[in-house]
Amino acid sequence: MVLCPECESDLDVEEEELDEGEVVSCAECGMDFEVVGVEPLELAKVQSEEEDEEDEDREEKEDEDY
């Protein structure tokens, strides 16, 4: 059983069939996760383009403050 790292609900995937680089989605919270490791299974949150832009804007502002 694979649990969503965000909401801890059961992800409807077969752990043995996942490969690195695949993206799985949680039906409960809607988050997407990339498989970054298979033994042990490791999932990383996939950031949307909007979140990437927000991170870049935040970093630029921090650089300007110094």
DAHU-V490755 format. One line per field, one symbol per residue. ss: DSSP state (H for helix, E for strand, L for the rest). phi: phi as a letter, one per 20 degrees, with the letter a starting at -180 (. if undefined). A space follows every 10 residues. Layout:
ss: ???
phi: ???
//
This chain:
ss: LEELLLLLLE ELLLHHHLLL LLEEELLLLL LEEEEEEELL EEEEELLLHH HHHHHHHHHH HHHHHL
phi: .ddffedmef eecegfeecg nfdddeffdn fdcefdbdcf fcdcfeefff ffffffffff fffffe
//
